[in-house]
Amino acid sequence: HHHHHHHHHHHHHHHHHRQQTTDGVLLTNQDLLLGEKQKAMDLLLSTPISHPNSFADSLMAITIAASMSPEIYRDMVHQVAIKLMENGSLADGTQLLCTIGRHEEAARLLQNAGKWSDAAWLAKLCLPWAQCSTILTTWVEHLLESNHQMPAIFLIVMQGKMEWALNELIKAKQIELAALFSQICSDMKLFSADSPSIGETVQPVYVKYGQYLFDIGCREGASYYWALAESLSNVPQQQSALKKSPTRGEESSRQETSEGIEKSPSS
């Protein structure tokens, strides 16, 4: 075993713990010569992470695994990566997991370690959209639980989940934002087709925002939003265009009419 002598030079003056590794290397060698690859790998993996040889031993274990089969190789990389991440070597662990295509697991482990933006970045770069969205949603839930509504809402919007975003704006009592947001989403057809009841969410928002505008003396704005709310309650939208009877003063009915005519083609 002459090529392992350097281990002895550095290490024999250390405690029993160190001696063990020296034996480990010799035993590993012996196991390999005898074709006992599994035993060799187990020994190499048992090196404590705090030990200076830990990384080299892990690498050796991975190399042996690679000589056995692709499955055993992936399994070994996975084991080593988990060990690294559990012991705070997040970057190394993440990279190893990515080499075997376990990006989603890497992202989850980063989240567990509180590295939310790293996890999101990894997910965006490497995962198909559905899985990426799952990772982002976990972050959103974490943000909402810790009362960071606005960043959470940004992330929800980024995922294109407009109904959810609107509901969070309403919960956060951001009525002005909720009203403007609803308008943009309606105009640009951003609410998903499978949420036909979105009108029931939007209508009270327009009514409340109209009331707020009315209270601060912005009559025109108020009647505009009230008209919008009204156009939502009559599902056949032409109706609001036909209703000539003045409802909230002459101005508001005029607003309503033009609103109804404008909106009806898109319905």
N, C-alpha and C positions, 0 to 999 in steps of 0.2 A: 504493500500500500504506500510506496514511497511518495507518490504525488500528494498524499494528504499530510505530509510532515508539517507543512506550514501551520496546520491547525494546532499541532502540538506546541510548536514554538510559542505561538501567541497565548495559548489558552491554559496550559496545564497548571499555571500558578493560580488560576481562579478556583472558585468553589466547586463542589460536587456537581452543581447545576450545569456548569460549563463542560465539565468532564463528560457528562452524559451525552452532550452533543458530539463531542469527539468520537465517543463510542458509536453514537448514532451514525455518523458519517461512515465509520468503518463497517458497522453492521449493514448499513444501506448498501455499501459496496458489495459486501458478501451476499446479501439478498439478491442483488442484481445479477451477480455472477451465477447464482443458483436459479435465476429466473423467477425469484419470489418478488415479482413486481408490486403486488398489492401490499405486501408487508413493508417493502421499501417506501412506498408512498405514504402509508400510515405513519411510519416513523418520521419521515420528513415533515409531514403536516403537524406532527405533535410539537414541533419547535415553537416555544412561546413567542408571541408577536414582539415582545419587548427585546428579544434576543437579536443581536446584530446579524446573525446568520439567517434570520427568519425569512427575509425576502428571497435570498438565494435558495434556501431549502424549498420554499414554495414553488419557485421557478423550476427546480429540479423535479419536484413531484409532478408538475404540469407537463414537463418534457417526457417523463416516463409514461404518463397517461396518454400522451399523444402517440407514443409508440404502440399503444395497445388497441385503441379504437376511437373513432370520432365521438362516440357517446361517452366513453370513459373520460376522454379529454374534456368535453364540455362540462361534464359533471365535476371534474377536478377544478377547472377554472371557476366554476360556480362556487364551489366550497371555499376556495382561496379568496375569492372576491367578497363573499359574505364575511369571512373572518376579518379581512381588511376593513370593511365598512363598519363592522361591529366595534372595531378597535380604533375608529376615528380616521382611518386612511380613506376618506371618502373619494378623493379624486382617483386614486389607484384602483379602488374597488369598482368605481363607476366605469372606468375604462375597460377593465377586465370583463365586466358584465356586458358591455357594448360589443366587445369582440366576439361574444358568443350569441349576439342578437337578443340579449335580455334587457332591452332598453326600458321597457315598462317597469320591470322589477327594480332597476337602478333608480328610476324616477321615484318610485314608491319609497325606497330606502332613503333617498335624499330628503323626501318629505318627512319621513319619520325622524330624520336628524335635524329637522327644522330648516332645511335649505330649500325653501319654497321656490325662489326664483330660479335657482340652478335646475331644480326638477322641471319647472315649466319650460325652461330654455332647452333642456335635453328632449323633452316631449315634443316640443315644436319642431326641433331639428330632425328627430329620428323616428317619430311614431306616426302611424296612419292617423287620420283626423279623429276617428272615433275614440281611439285609445288616448290620444292627446287631450281630447275633450274631457275624458274621465279624470285624468290627472289634474287638469285645470279646475274641474268641478270640486275636487277634494280641497284644493287651495281656496276656492271661493267659500266653501263651507267653513273652513278654518278662519278666514277673514271675517265672515259674518258673525261667527261665534265670538270673535274677539272685538266686535263692534267697529270694524273698519269697513263701513258700508260702501264708501265711494270707490276705493280700489277694487272691492269685490264686484261692484256694478260694472266697472270698466272691463274686468275679466269676463263677465257674463256677456257683455255686448260683443267683446272680441270673439266669443264663441258663436255669435249670431243668435243667442237665445233671448230675443227681444221681449217676449211676454214675461219671462222671469225677471229680466232687468226692470221692466215697468213695475212689476209687483214689488220689487225691492225699493224702488224710488218712492212708491206710495207708502210702504212701511216706514221708510226713513223720513216721511212727511215732507218730501221734496216735491211739493205740488207743482210749482212752476216748471221745474225740470221735467216732471212726469208729463205735464201738458205738452211742452215743446217736443219732448221725446215721442209722445204718442202721435203728434202731428207728422213729424218726420217719418216715423215708421209707417204711418198710413199712406202718406204721399208717395213714399218710395216702395210701397208694398213689401215691407220688411217683416210684418207679422206673418207667421207661417200659416199656410192655408188650412192646416188642421187645428186651428184655434178660432173657430167661428164665433165663440162667445167673447172674443176680445173686446167687442163693443161694450159689454157689460162692465168690463174693467175700466175702459177709457171714458165712458160717459160721465160717471161721477167725478172723474178728474177734471174734465172740461167744465162741469157745473161748478165745482169748488174753485177752480182757477178763475172762472168768470166772476164768481162772487168776490174773490179777493180783489180782482181788478176794479170791480164796481165799488168796493169799499174804499179803495184809494183814489176814486174819482176818475177812473179810466173807463168811461161809459162805452166808448166805441169798442175797446178791447173786450169788455164784458159781453156786449151783445154778440160779438163775433164768436166767442167761445160757447155762449149759450146756444147760438144757432147751430154750431157744430154738434153740441150735445143733442139738440133736438133732432138733427138729421140722423142721428144714430138710433133714436127711439122708434122712428117710423122705418121699419125695415124696407118696404118698397120706397125707395128714396125719392121717387117722383112726387110722392104725396107732399113733401115739404115745399116743393116748388108750386104745387097747386093751391096750397093753403094761402089765400090772399087775405084772410081776416087778420087784422093787426093783432099780434099777440102781446109783445112787450113794447108797445109804442110803435109808431110808424116805421122808424129807422130800423128797428130790429126785424120787422117783417120783410123789409126790403132786402136786408142782409141775408135773411133766411132764404128768400127766393133765389137770389143770385147763387147762394151757396148750393141750394138744391139742384139748380140747373147745371151748375159746374160739375157737381159730383155725379149726377145720374149716369153719364156715359160709362164711367168706370165701374158702375155696379154690375 
